[in-house]
Amino acid sequence: MKKALAAAAFTVFCVTNAFAADTNINPNEQGKSFEQKKAEILTHIEQKIVRDQEEKACVQSARSHDELKACREKFRPEPPKGDRPRSEQ
């Protein structure tokens, strides 16, 4: 009897945690509608496009290796010390 009760309690505990893991919501995103989230994502994409176009214009106008290097440093700065690249995480 005790084993059956313990097994049932363990099962309920595991199932509850599995459902709770699926419902974790970022506190900043609570209450946002689908359309609001979609608009924020599209705005972010538009900002990236503008930045990429600026980087492209910089590279196209470069006339030396030093100017190319300056473009790279401006648009793709080195990560802070101690941060690992994504491939190592």
C-alpha positions as CSV (number, residue, x, y, z in Angstrom):
1,M,0.0,0.0,0.0
2,K,2.8,2.4,0.9
3,K,4.6,1.6,-2.3
4,A,1.5,2.3,-4.4
5,L,0.9,5.6,-2.6
6,A,4.5,6.6,-3.0
7,A,4.5,5.7,-6.7
8,A,1.3,7.7,-7.2
9,A,2.6,10.7,-5.4
10,F,5.8,10.5,-7.4
11,T,3.9,10.3,-10.7
12,V,1.7,13.3,-9.8
13,F,4.8,15.3,-8.8
14,C,6.5,14.5,-12.1
15,V,3.5,15.2,-14.3
16,T,2.8,18.5,-12.4
17,N,6.4,19.6,-13.0
18,A,6.3,18.7,-16.6
19,F,3.2,20.9,-17.1
20,A,4.7,23.7,-15.1
21,A,7.9,23.7,-17.2
22,D,5.8,24.3,-20.3
23,T,4.0,27.2,-18.8
24,N,7.0,29.3,-17.8
25,I,6.4,32.7,-19.3
26,N,8.9,35.5,-19.3
27,P,7.6,38.2,-16.9
28,N,8.2,40.9,-19.5
29,E,5.9,39.0,-21.9
30,Q,2.9,38.4,-19.6
31,G,-0.2,40.0,-20.9
32,K,1.1,40.7,-24.4
33,S,-1.1,39.6,-27.2
34,F,0.1,37.6,-30.2
35,E,-0.1,40.8,-32.3
36,Q,2.1,42.8,-29.9
37,K,4.7,40.1,-29.8
38,K,4.6,39.8,-33.6
39,A,5.0,43.6,-33.9
40,E,8.0,43.6,-31.6
41,I,9.7,40.8,-33.5
42,L,9.1,42.6,-36.8
43,T,10.5,45.8,-35.4
44,H,13.6,44.0,-34.2
45,I,14.1,42.4,-37.7
46,E,13.7,45.8,-39.4
47,Q,16.4,47.2,-37.0
48,K,18.8,44.4,-38.0
49,I,18.1,45.0,-41.7
50,V,19.0,48.7,-41.3
51,R,22.2,47.9,-39.5
52,D,23.1,45.3,-42.1
53,Q,22.5,47.8,-44.9
54,E,24.8,50.3,-43.0
55,E,27.5,47.7,-42.7
56,K,27.2,46.8,-46.4
57,A,27.5,50.5,-47.4
58,C,30.6,50.8,-45.2
59,V,32.2,47.7,-46.7
60,Q,31.3,48.9,-50.3
61,S,32.9,52.3,-49.7
62,A,36.1,50.9,-48.1
63,R,39.2,51.5,-50.2
64,S,41.8,49.7,-48.1
65,H,42.3,46.9,-45.6
66,D,42.3,49.4,-42.8
67,E,38.9,50.8,-43.8
68,L,37.5,47.2,-44.0
69,K,38.9,46.6,-40.5
70,A,37.3,49.8,-39.3
71,C,33.9,48.6,-40.7
72,R,34.3,45.3,-38.9
73,E,35.2,47.0,-35.6
74,K,32.3,49.3,-35.9
75,F,29.6,46.8,-36.8
76,R,31.0,43.6,-35.2
77,P,32.9,44.5,-32.1
78,E,34.8,41.9,-30.1
79,P,32.7,40.3,-27.3
80,P,33.7,41.3,-23.8
81,K,36.5,39.2,-22.2
82,G,35.1,36.1,-20.5
83,D,32.2,35.6,-22.8
84,R,32.3,32.4,-24.7
85,P,31.2,32.2,-28.3
86,R,27.9,30.4,-28.8
87,S,29.5,27.4,-30.3
88,E,31.3,26.7,-27.0
89,Q,28.2,27.0,-24.8
